[in-house]
Amino acid sequence: MRSIKTPYIKWLLATALTKLGVQDLEGAEIATRKVLEVAENLHGPLHPETLQVVTLLGQITYMIGDLDEHANALEKAYEIIKGMYPTGNHIRVAAAATDLAEAYWDQGREKDAENLLVRALGTAEGLLQGLSKNGDPEEWLKVNEMMHMIKSDLALAYDSQRRFGEAEPLHVDVFRELPWGSGYSHPQYFTLLNSKTWASPVETPEGVQLSEEDVTAKLQKDMAWSLTVNNISNRMGKEHRGLIRPLNRLAQLYISYRQFEPATETLKRLMSIQRRLRGADSTAVCDVLSLMATLSVVGNNPDQAARLCDQAKFMRAQQQGYCHLHVSYHVYEHGLAKLAQGYLDEGQSLIMNAHRVMDSYIPVGEDHPWNSFLHRRRLQLKQSIQDWQTRDYVEKKYKQTGLKVAPGSQLTPAEVMLKTVPQVPQFERPKKEELNRPVREQVKFEDEDLVPIPPERKVKIVEGLQRK
């Protein structure tokens, strides 16, 4: 709100923001509506200051859980922005249309949401064509990211309606055009594109440690999603479709903060809503299973994670074929879970199978960023498996020899072994039951929380197989 120049409006708005800061949402809504009335009387409905107040009202009504008033505020914001840019050829028009589409989707107005996303995509594509990569790089990247986000949202909308033929080209476009290494905004692809499964909430993306005050502030801001969930539940019902978006976000936050119990309960609730709304065999359920698998790995239950990944892979493949791009994501995650279980060969094989499917979606050419990204990931995988094997083997042999580290020595048991048993680097892969890792299951889902589990089966994805 720094760009608001009118002193009277700024003074009135301070009251609304103060109430919002102490989570007096109803008081903040009343105060903001008064500010909006003043702004419209002073400047008219299409003024930038009016737009900022309307945007704030949309945020407050969403936190309150009033999805109808939230949509009304975003409709007004969309009309203001279209009035500010009559040609409609501006990134703010596309962004406003996308925000309004989310609000419509929460209300169940799927066709209206789809039409807005199609319109927003056309705007973003037109803007991108008018920009040159050799021009303003920041502007080009901003529009490019917006276009990817709209394509992803539209593809997920098609998926939810089982219109897979219309969704696949959009998913593939995003996958091919993604600026590799910067990460994806959508949680579904988080594990694929980041070397860490979940970023630590106490670090910035650059790895800089945050202060305790910053972490506390971040936690308070992030956990405001729980307030939104509670308010929507109270107003609209505990299984309203408008809960899907905040529950999804809240689950990711709980996982990143290692809050296992609330993460488990949140995902159970999300699963229940998606099963009722989209069906037990829907791709939306597969996405929830994927999040459950991620939580299971973080919560030291790799056996459950592998089972969930296998289930998601099978269910999605039944609808889209085993060589579909999204199925390869589940195969990849299944491989990571198998590694966590100790099945190193099987885990590596699954990951390589997933990579082969992903390769088939990338245009041939050594200069594509995917090739260098994939090469780095394969090297990391190979090194991590070698390190894992060495550590487990050394720890097992160290216990058998009865060697002890001298008091005050800086050597670890592994270093003692490597110094005293020169043949250690030459070893056979240990069996799963020989791996010496403590297991402290902190996450467990019951069968009734999930969907009927298909019989276990082994599927090999081979090169040259036609996608269905």
C-alpha positions, 0 to 999 in steps of 0.5 A: 500500500506504499503507492497510496498518496492520498493522506486521508485514505492512507490514514483510514487504511492504517486502521484496517491494516492494524485490525488485520495485524491482530487477526480481527478479520471482521473489523478489518473487513468493515474498515476496508469497506469504508476505505473503499467507499471513500476511495471511490468517491474521491477517485472513481472506481477505476483509480489505482488507489481504489484497485489496491483497496479492492485487492486488500478486501479480496485478501481479507474476505478470503481469510474470513472464508467468505468465498462469494465476497472474495470472488466479488472483490476479485471481479471488481479488481479485474474490471478496474485493471481492464479499464486501466489497460483497454487493449487488454494486452498487459501482464496485470490483466492476465494475472487478474484473470488468473486470480479470479479463475481461482476464486471461481474454481473454489465456488464450483464455477468451473466453466467460468474459471476455464474461460478466464484461464483460456483468455489469460493464456492468450494474453500471456502468449501474445505478450511473449510473442511481442517481447524478445529474449534479447530485450528486457530479460526481467520482463521476458522472464516475468511474462514467461513465468506467468504463461507457465503458471496459467498453462499449468492451472489450465492443464490441472483443470482439464485433468480434474474433468478427465479431459486428458487429451487437452491437458497433456500438450499444456503439461508437456509445454511447461515441462519443455520450456521450464527454466531448469534449475529455478524450480517449479511453482507447483508442488506436484513437481517439487521433488523432481526439480530440487536436489532437496526434497523439501527446502528448510524453512530456516534457510533462504533459497540461497542457503543463508540461515535466517534469524530466529525472529525471521523464522518466527515471523515466517511461521506466523505468516505461513500458518495463517493458512490454518485460519483460512481453512478453519473459517472456510470450514465454518462458513461453507462446510468441512468438505467444501471444494474451496478448502482444496487450495488452502489445505494443499498449501497448508500440508506443504507448509507442515511438511516443510516445518516437519510438523508430522501430526498436523500434516498427516491430518491435513492430507487425510482431510484433503484426500477425503474431499478429492475422493468425494469431489473427483472420484477415488481413481482421479488424478487429483487423488494421485497428487494427494498420494504423492504428497503423502509419500513425500511426508512419509519419506520425511517422517521416516516411513519409506515402506509406506512411501513406496507403497503410496508411490506405487499406488499413485503410479498404477492409478494414473497409468490406468487412465493415461498410460505408463509412458505419460509424463505425469506417470514418470513423476510417480515412477521417479518418486517411487525410485526415491522411496525404494532408495530410502528403503534400502533397495538401491538397485531397484530404486536406481532402475525406477529413476532411470526408467522415469528419466527415459520417459522424460527424455522422450518429451524433450526435443532432440539436441545437446543444447537443451537445458534438460540434458545438463540438468539430467546429467547432474542428477544422474551423477548425484544419484550415483555418488549418493548410492556409493556413499550410502553403500560405503557408510552402511558397509563400514558401520557394519564392519566397524561393529564386528571388529570391535575397534574403538576410537581413542579418546580425543581422536578426531577420527570417525569410526568410518575413518578408523575402518578405512585406515585399518581395513584397506579392503573396505572400498572393495565390497558387495552391496549389503542386503536390505536387512544388513543396513544399520539405520534406525527407523522412527516412524513418525507418519502413518496412514491407515487404509481407510484414509486412502483408496483401494490399493491395487495388487503389487506389480512390477512394470518396466518402462522401456525406450521406444514404447509408444505413449498412449 
